[in-house]
């Protein structure tokens, strides 16, 4: 199943004109922020090959990232490790989604949100789409933008904190990351509320 413009077309038929696809990435890692993107596509200039970012090669994602930046209104936002630990990862991902929507150059009037929950505090007319990144091109575009931007953040953090393998595992709990947590300890960029990190902090 390839994503298409069906959901956006239905919203347009109901009188909406600026339809944003919204998606987040980074709910599972042990380190780094959770990142969301909001993308409003121009129906006349939809890049070809949009799909769930997880189904695309790195090279294809990079190419689509550049195309989307050229033709769409894009906003990317993060919720910090501190916010993840203070609230919880689901709430933090919703905070990032709302921030991304607020950052669009021209406000959206309708949102298509990946998943099954509308973020608290979102006042725009919205609908949720389960597996939306594989069904709606706007959400696919948002998934690509969020993924690339979060990867850049993790590459930068990897240079500041070598040894954890963040340049390849992007903060997920890979074997190398887990053994580095044991040997090198917990950095300020680790999510202390996540069990593997919490357990290391409290094993003394």
C-alpha positions in Angstrom: 0.0 0.0 0.0 1.4 3.3 -1.1 0.4 6.5 0.7 -1.8 8.9 -1.4 -3.8 12.1 -1.2 -7.2 10.6 -0.3 -7.4 11.9 3.2 -6.3 15.4 2.1 -8.8 15.4 -0.7 -11.6 14.5 1.7 -10.6 17.4 4.0 -10.5 19.8 1.0 -14.0 18.7 0.0 -15.1 19.8 3.5 -13.7 23.3 2.8 -10.2 23.0 4.4 -7.3 24.4 2.4 -4.1 24.0 4.5 -3.9 20.4 5.6 -1.0 19.4 7.7 0.4 15.9 8.1 1.9 15.4 11.5 4.2 12.6 12.7 6.8 12.0 15.4 10.0 9.9 15.7 12.1 8.9 18.6 9.6 7.5 21.2 11.7 4.3 21.7 15.3 5.5 22.2 17.0 5.7 25.6 18.7 9.0 24.7 17.9 12.2 22.8 14.8 14.2 22.2 11.5 13.1 20.7 11.0 15.0 17.4 7.8 15.9 15.4 7.2 17.4 12.1 4.2 19.1 10.5 4.1 19.4 6.7 1.6 21.1 4.5 2.0 19.9 0.9 1.1 21.7 -2.3 -1.3 19.3 -4.1 0.2 20.4 -7.4 3.7 19.6 -6.3 3.8 16.4 -4.3 7.2 14.8 -4.5 7.2 11.3 -5.9 8.1 8.3 -3.8 6.8 9.5 -0.5 6.4 6.7 2.0 6.8 5.8 5.7 10.4 6.9 6.5 11.2 3.4 7.9 10.5 1.9 4.5 13.0 4.2 2.6 16.7 4.0 2.3 18.8 6.7 3.9 19.7 8.0 0.4 16.1 8.2 -0.7 15.1 9.9 2.6 17.8 12.5 2.1 16.6 13.2 -1.5 13.0 13.5 -0.5 14.0 15.7 2.5 15.5 18.2 0.0 12.4 18.0 -2.3 9.9 18.5 0.5 11.9 21.5 1.8 11.6 23.1 -1.6 7.8 22.6 -2.2 6.1 22.4 1.2 5.6 24.4 4.4 7.6 22.4 6.9 8.1 22.8 10.7 10.1 20.5 12.9 10.1 20.7 16.7 11.4 18.7 19.7 10.5 17.8 23.2 13.6 17.6 25.4 14.9 14.7 27.5 13.9 16.8 30.6 10.3 17.1 29.2 10.2 13.3 28.5 11.3 12.6 32.1 8.9 15.1 33.6 5.7 14.1 31.7 6.2 10.8 29.9 7.1 9.8 26.4 3.6 9.9 25.0 2.8 13.3 26.4 6.2 14.6 25.3 5.7 13.4 21.8 2.3 15.3 21.7 4.0 18.4 23.0 6.5 18.2 20.1 3.6 17.7 17.6 1.8 20.8 18.8 5.0 22.8 18.7 5.6 21.6 15.1 2.1 22.8 14.1 2.6 26.1 15.8 5.9 26.6 13.8 4.4 26.5 10.3 4.9 29.7 8.3 1.2 29.8 7.6 -1.1 28.1 10.1 -2.8 24.9 9.1 -6.6 24.7 9.2 -6.8 20.9 9.4 -4.5 18.2 10.8 -3.9 14.6 9.8 -2.1 12.9 12.7 -0.3 9.6 12.7 -1.6 7.2 15.3 -4.8 7.0 17.3 -4.6 10.0 19.7 -5.2 13.7 19.1 -2.6 15.6 21.2 -3.9 17.5 24.2 -4.0 21.2 23.7 -4.5 20.9 19.9 -7.4 23.2 19.0 -7.4 22.6 15.2 -9.9 20.3 13.5 -8.0 17.0 13.3 -8.3 13.3 12.5 -6.0 10.5 13.5 -4.9 7.8 11.0 -3.4 4.6 12.3 -0.3 3.7 10.2 -0.8 7.2 8.6 2.8 7.4 7.4 2.0 4.6 5.0 -1.5 5.9 4.0 -1.3 9.7 3.7 1.4 11.5 1.7 1.4 14.5 4.1 2.1 12.2 7.1 4.7 10.4 5.0 6.4 13.7 4.4 6.3 14.6 8.1 7.7 11.2 9.0 10.7 11.8 6.7 11.3 15.3 8.0 11.1 14.3 11.6 13.4 11.3 11.1 16.1 13.2 9.2 16.1 16.1 11.7 16.3 13.8 14.7 19.1 11.8 13.1 21.1 15.1 12.7 20.6 15.9 16.4 21.9 12.4 17.4 24.9 12.7 15.1 25.8 16.0 16.8 25.3 14.5 20.2 27.4 11.4 19.2 30.4 13.7 18.6 30.0 15.2 22.1 29.6 11.8 23.7 31.6 9.2 21.8 31.4 5.6 22.7 27.6 5.1 22.8 27.3 4.5 19.0 24.6 7.2 18.7 25.8 7.9 15.1 24.4 4.5 14.1 21.9 3.5 16.8 20.4 7.0 17.1 20.0 6.5 20.8 18.1 3.2 20.6 19.2 0.5 23.1 21.6 -1.4 20.8 24.1 -3.9 22.2 26.9 -1.3 21.9 24.8 1.4 23.6 23.8 -0.8 26.5 27.4 -1.9 27.2 28.5 1.8 27.0 25.9 2.7 29.5 27.4 0.1 31.9 31.0 1.2 31.3 30.8 4.9 30.6 27.7 5.8 32.6 24.7 8.0 32.0 25.0 11.3 30.1 22.7 14.4 30.4 21.1 13.3 27.2 19.8 9.9 28.6 16.1 9.6 29.5 16.3 8.8 33.2 12.7 7.7 33.3 13.4 4.8 30.9 14.0 1.6 32.7 17.5 0.6 31.4 18.9 4.1 32.3 17.0 4.2 35.6 18.3 0.8 36.6 21.9 1.9 35.9 21.5 5.0 38.0 20.0 3.0 40.9 22.3 0.0 40.9 24.9 1.5 43.2 
